Amino acid sequence: TSINDSLNGQITTSVSTINSDAKQISVLNQSIINAQGVSNGQPPNDLLDQRDQLVSKLNQEINVNVVKQSDGSYNVSVGNGQALVAGGTAYTLASSPSSSNPSQLVMSIGPSSGTLVPLPQNAIQGGTLGGLLAFQSQSLQPAQNMLGLVAMGISGTFNQQFQLGMDLNGNMPGKTNSFFTDTAPVVNGNTLNSGNAVVSASITNTSQLTGSNYSLSYDGTNYTLTRLSDNTSINSTTL
């Protein structure tokens, strides 16, 4: 949990750095356009160098694609072509809690005063931010799940052995008397849900657990349960 909290802080810091760099690049774009307009097309080398340094610095945070325009400005994009800088305009990259897992941050992008569009998880590649997001999804989350799986396995095995013993008076603990209390799986309702259904989960056999997260969706007729580790789905109308 501490690692996850620290990770989210680092992601927020990286996003802030990216937005700052993008804003400075957009300002330099406009300055370069203006300078070339009053110097008969002579390149403003100092401004060009400053912009290239910022692009290099930006690439340390996130992989970007740069396309030079006919007016000398740069268009900078991330992911599958989402604009981060277009001429003298800088767009905003934002991090916010995931609708399905509030403990994790997801990315979105858009105009500074407009609607932000969610970015697919694989849209952010390379650099500090790409590394942080990859660690979150590929290392930390699976490790958290496996740690929980180990804990449940140990407590379940201990309880089974505990129930085979007896106290000083010769009384057996019984099948319903456990030393450890097993916790129920965590169920997060997606904040984008429009219905009022309440979903719960329980575990009857810890040996069948995989350590994967699951997603339950409903299309108006069928429920679909998807194991996210391999995207295996089960359809059912009575699930």
N, C-alpha and C positions, 0 to 999 in steps of 0.2 A: 504493500500500500504506500509506503514511504517512497519507494522507487517510482511508482506511478505518479504520485503527487509531484515529485521532483521533475519527472519527465514532462508532465503537462506544463510546468513552469518554464522549462527549457523550450518547449514548442511555442509557447506564447511569446517568449523573448525573440526567438528566431523569426516568427511572423512579423513582429514589430520592426525588426532590423530590415527585413525584406521590403516592407511598406515604406520605410524611411529611404532606402536606396532607390526604390522605384520612383518615389516623389522627386528625389534629387535628379534622377535621370530625365524625368519629364521636364523639369525646370531647365536643365542644360539643353535639352532638345530645342526648346523654344528660344533660348539664348543663342544657340548655334544658328537657327533659322534667321533670327533677327540680325546677327552679326554678318552673315553672308549677304544679307540683303543690302547692307550699307557699305560693304567693302568690295563691291563688284565681283562677288563670288569667291573672293580669297578665303581659304579655310582658316577659321579661328583655332589655331593649333592648341593653344592652352585649354580651351573649352573642350576640344575633342579628346585631349589626353585625360582631362578630369572625368569625362563621361566613360571612356574606356576603362579607367581605374574603377569606377563605380560598377560597371558591368562585370568586371573581374571579381570585385568584392561580392556582388550579388550572386555570382556563380558558386561562391563558397557556401552560400546558404541554400541554394536551390538551382537545379539545372534549368537554364533558360535558353530560348531560341531568339536570336537577334537578326532582324532584317532591316537593312539600311534603305531609307526612302529617298526619292529623288530630290527632296528638299534638304537632305543631309541629316534628318532626324532618324532615330532608331525606333522601331517597333519591337517590343520585348514581350514574349509569350512564354507560358509555362504549360506543362502537361501536353494535352492534345491540341494546343493552339489557343488556349484561353489567354486573352490579352492581359498583360500586367502593365505595360506602358504602350500608349499609342500616340506618337508625336508629343504634344505638350500635355497629354492627359495621363494621369496615373490611376490605375484601378486598385481596389483594396482587396488584399488577401486577409481572410479572417479565420480564426479558430473558435469553435463552439462545441459544447458537449454533444456527443452523438445522441440522436433521437432514440436509439435502441440500447445504448450503454452510456449513461451520463458520466461515468468515471473516465471515459476516453474522449479525446478531442478529434474533431473532423474538420476538414478545410472547406471553405467556400470562397468565391471571388466575384467581384462585380464593381460597378461604379461606386465612387465614394459616397454618393447620396442616393444610390438606387438599390435595387433588389439584388441580393447576393445569390449566386447559383452554386449549389453543392458541387464539389469536385470529387470524382471517383478516387478511391484510396490509392490506386496505382498511378494517378495523374501527377503526384508529387514524387519526383525522382532525384536522387543525387543530393550532394551538399549536406549541410547540417540538418536541415529540416527533413529531407528525404531519409537520412539515417535514423533520426529520432522516430519518425512514423513507422519505418520498417522494424525498428527494435520493438516498438509498441505492439505491432500486430503479429510479428513473426517470432519474437522471443519472450517478451514479458507476459503477454496474455496467455500463451500456452503454458508457461512456467507457473503462473498463478493457478491455472486449471489443474495442472498435474500435482501441484502442492496440495490443493484441496482434495484431489483424488486419493493421494497417499494418506492424508489425515483421516479421511472417511474409511479407507481400508483398514488402517490401524485400529481406529476406534471400534469399527464393526467386529473385527477379529477379537479384540480385547473383550467386548461385551459378550460374545459367544462363549468365551472361556469363563468369564465371570459368572454367567448363568449356569454353568455346570458345577459350581462350588456350593458350599453351604456355610451358614454362619455358625457362631459358637453354640447355638441352641439346636443345631442340626437342621435348620430350615433352609430349603433351597430358594435362591433368589427368584426363580421363575423367569419365564420367557419375556415378560413385560418389564422386568426390573433390569435396567442397564446402568452401568457405571458412567459411561459417557452418553451424552445426549447428541444424537445426530442432528445436524442442522439441515433444513430444507434447501434445495437448490434456489439460487437467486433468480427471480423472474422480474424482468423489467418490461413494463408496458411501453410500447413505442409512443413517444410524445406526439407523433403525427397521426395516431389512430383517431378515427372519427366515431367509432362505436363505443359502447360502454361495457363490453365483455371484460370479465376478470379471469385471468389465467393463473393457475397454481400448478406446482409440480411436487412430486415426492419420489423417494427412492425406496424400492422394495428389495433390490438385489445389487449391492455395491460391486459385485464381480462383473456386472454387465456394463458398468460405466466406462466411457471412453476418454473422458477428459475434454471432450469437444463442447463448444457452444452450439445451441440450437435456435432456430428461428421458426416461429409459428405464424402463418399468414392465412387470411380468409378472403376468398374472391366473391363471396355472396352465396356460394353453393358448397364449395369444398374447403376444408382446412388442409393446409400443406405444412408438414413438419420437415424442416431441412436441417440435416447435420452439417454444420458449416465447415468442418475440417475437410470434408470431401464432397460437399454439395449433394449428398444423397438425400432424396426427398421421399416422403411417404404421404400419399393422398388419402383422405378419409372424410366421410360426411358425418361420422359419429365420434370423431376423435375428441 
